[in-house]
Each structure stands twice: as C-alpha cells, then as structure tokens.
Amino acid sequence: MKFDLNKSIELLEKTPVILESFLENLSNDWLKSNEGEKLGVHMIFLDILYLVKKPIG
C-alpha cells in the first residue's frame, strides 16, 4: 500500500477510541503495572495521544 497521509490520519483518529475500549473495566493490576520508566500503560497511552494530536508539518 502506498503511503497516504489522509488515510493515516483517518486511522490514527480512531486510536483513542480503540484504546479506551481495550482499557475500560480493567483492574488496577493491569492499569498500574509498569515495565520500565516509560513502558507503563499511562505513558504509552499519553505518547499515542500526543502523536495523534500533534500538528503535522
């Protein structure tokens, strides 16, 4: 598939909703776990949100 910025944005815009559906109703054991300084669920989620909301250009 040839890269298309608009199609990429289309996919990334859905990412927060998809992640929310994966994470809702999980126990704190899952949500508060940390596999290293920047590998906890919260940090990964924040990194993805930052990338989705970051202006292009």
N, CA, C and O of each residue as an XYZ file, in Angstrom:
228
protein
N       0.833     -1.172      0.000
C       0.000      0.000      0.000
C       0.881      1.240      0.000
O       1.808      1.345      0.803
N       0.605      2.153     -0.871
C       1.354      3.397     -0.934
C       0.913      4.309      0.212
O      -0.277      4.409      0.512
N       1.881      4.972      0.849
C       1.568      5.852      1.971
C       0.683      7.009      1.520
O       0.940      7.650      0.501
N      -0.362      7.260      2.302
C      -1.277      8.373      2.049
C      -1.542      9.030      3.402
O      -2.123      8.412      4.294
N      -1.116     10.280      3.551
C      -1.233     10.972      4.821
C      -2.680     11.024      5.308
O      -2.941     10.784      6.487
N      -3.602     11.326      4.437
C      -5.009     11.413      4.846
C      -5.542     10.077      5.354
O      -6.309     10.042      6.316
N      -5.146      8.994      4.724
C      -5.589      7.672      5.185
C      -4.933      7.334      6.527
O      -5.549      6.678      7.367
N      -3.705      7.773      6.730
C      -3.028      7.545      8.004
C      -3.730      8.297      9.123
O      -3.930      7.754     10.209
N      -4.105      9.548      8.863
C      -4.808     10.347      9.861
C      -6.153      9.712     10.167
O      -6.583      9.681     11.320
N      -6.808      9.212      9.153
C      -8.098      8.532      9.329
C      -7.976      7.391     10.334
O      -8.850      7.205     11.180
N      -6.902      6.639     10.237
C      -6.672      5.523     11.161
C      -6.289      6.021     12.548
O      -6.815      5.532     13.548
N      -5.379      6.986     12.620
C      -4.909      7.480     13.911
C      -6.015      8.159     14.712
O      -6.002      8.114     15.942
N      -6.956      8.775     14.043
C      -8.052      9.433     14.746
C      -8.905      8.432     15.516
O      -9.558      8.802     16.491
N      -8.910      7.202     15.104
C      -9.697      6.162     15.785
C      -8.942      5.545     16.958
O      -9.540      4.854     17.782
N      -7.651      5.786     17.041
C      -6.813      5.147     18.048
C      -7.283      5.397     19.476
O      -7.366      4.438     20.244
N      -7.599      6.639     19.882
C      -8.029      6.829     21.276
C      -9.286      6.037     21.633
O      -9.374      5.500     22.737
N     -10.248      5.954     20.735
C     -11.478      5.207     20.996
C     -11.174      3.713     21.133
O     -11.718      3.034     22.004
N     -10.315      3.224     20.275
C      -9.945      1.805     20.319
C      -9.214      1.488     21.620
O      -9.510      0.488     22.273
N      -8.265      2.337     21.994
C      -7.530      2.109     23.244
C      -8.449      2.183     24.453
O      -8.321      1.386     25.383
N      -9.366      3.125     24.446
C     -10.308      3.228     25.556
C     -11.117      1.945     25.704
O     -11.337      1.466     26.816
N     -11.556      1.393     24.579
C     -12.336      0.151     24.651
C     -11.495     -1.011     25.168
O     -12.020     -1.896     25.843
N     -10.201     -1.023     24.864
C      -9.324     -2.076     25.383
C      -9.092     -1.926     26.882
O      -8.996     -2.922     27.599
N      -9.000     -0.677     27.360
C      -8.587     -0.435     28.734
C      -9.730     -0.324     29.737
O      -9.515     -0.500     30.936
N     -10.947     -0.033     29.262
C     -12.037      0.157     30.215
C     -12.330     -1.126     30.980
O     -12.268     -2.227     30.431
N     -12.642     -0.964     32.229
C     -13.003     -2.055     33.132
C     -11.862     -3.015     33.450
O     -12.110     -4.110     33.956
N     -10.632     -2.637     33.169
C      -9.504     -3.476     33.579
C      -9.137     -3.161     35.019
O      -9.322     -2.039     35.489
N      -8.621     -4.151     35.703
C      -8.216     -3.954     37.097
C      -6.975     -3.064     37.164
O      -6.261     -2.879     36.178
N      -6.746     -2.522     38.357
C      -5.548     -1.699     38.571
C      -4.273     -2.498     38.373
O      -3.230     -1.925     38.059
N      -4.336     -3.814     38.553
C      -3.141     -4.631     38.307
C      -2.651     -4.436     36.874
O      -1.446     -4.386     36.626
N      -3.575     -4.327     35.944
C      -3.201     -4.083     34.546
C      -2.878     -2.616     34.307
O      -1.881     -2.286     33.664
N      -3.718     -1.751     34.823
C      -3.592     -0.327     34.515
C      -2.414      0.345     35.205
O      -1.853      1.303     34.672
N      -2.036     -0.135     36.366
C      -0.956      0.496     37.126
C       0.382     -0.223     36.966
O       1.383      0.199     37.546
N       0.406     -1.291     36.195
C       1.672     -2.012     36.027
C       2.661     -1.148     35.260
O       2.277     -0.260     34.499
N       3.933     -1.425     35.474
C       4.979     -0.627     34.846
C       6.141     -1.553     34.514
O       6.719     -2.184     35.399
N       6.471     -1.625     33.247
C       7.549     -2.496     32.798
C       8.855     -1.728     32.595
O       9.780     -2.227     31.954
N       8.922     -0.553     33.124
C      10.107      0.282     32.982
C       9.688      1.738     33.050
O       8.502      2.052     33.153
N      10.656      2.609     32.993
C      10.397      4.038     33.188
C       9.312      4.592     32.265
O       8.492      5.399     32.701
N       9.294      4.179     31.013
C       8.326      4.738     30.065
C       7.458      3.662     29.418
O       6.944      3.862     28.317
N       7.293      2.543     30.079
C       6.525      1.459     29.470
C       5.227      1.135     30.194
O       4.610      0.105     29.923
N       4.809      1.992     31.103
C       3.530      1.772     31.756
C       2.391      2.134     30.804
O       2.582      2.889     29.850
N       1.220      1.594     31.070
C       0.052      1.835     30.208
C      -0.208      3.324     30.054
O      -0.496      3.793     28.953
N      -0.110      4.075     31.150
C      -0.398      5.510     31.080
C       0.577      6.239     30.161
O       0.165      7.086     29.367
N       1.858      5.918     30.262
C       2.848      6.608     29.421
C       2.668      6.259     27.949
O       2.781      7.131     27.087
N       2.394      5.015     27.660
C       2.182      4.605     26.272
C       0.942      5.291     25.711
O       0.957      5.785     24.584
N      -0.125      5.321     26.494
C      -1.364      5.963     26.067
C      -1.137      7.462     25.823
O      -1.599      8.007     24.820
N      -0.431      8.119     26.736
C      -0.153      9.548     26.563
C       0.716      9.807     25.339
O       0.499     10.784     24.623
N       1.693      8.945     25.092
C       2.525      9.089     23.895
C       1.690      8.981     22.623
O       1.885      9.755     21.686
N       0.776      8.040     22.585
C      -0.075      7.874     21.402
C      -0.993      9.074     21.232
O      -1.157      9.575     20.120
N      -1.592      9.542     22.322
C      -2.452     10.725     22.225
C      -1.676     11.938     21.732
O      -2.182     12.727     20.935
N      -0.454     12.080     22.209
C       0.385     13.194     21.762
C       0.619     13.112     20.253
O       0.507     14.114     19.547
N       0.938     11.934     19.773
C       1.195     11.764     18.344
C      -0.049     12.008     17.505
O       0.038     12.568     16.412
N      -1.200     11.593     18.007
C      -2.452     11.790     17.264
C      -2.806     13.275     17.189
O      -3.274     13.752     16.156
N      -2.584     13.998     18.272
C      -2.969     15.417     18.342
C      -1.893     16.364     17.813
O      -2.165     17.546     17.604
N      -0.681     15.864     17.595
C       0.426     16.703     17.154
C       0.162     17.239     15.745
O      -0.160     16.474     14.836
N       0.299     18.564     15.567
C       0.117     19.114     14.212
C       1.163     18.545     13.248
O       2.318     18.332     13.617
N       0.747     18.311     12.049
C       1.646     17.768     11.034
C       2.329     18.917     10.313
O       1.697     19.898      9.922
N       3.646     18.769     10.146
C       4.356     19.787      9.379
C       5.446     20.449     10.078
O       6.103     21.323      9.512
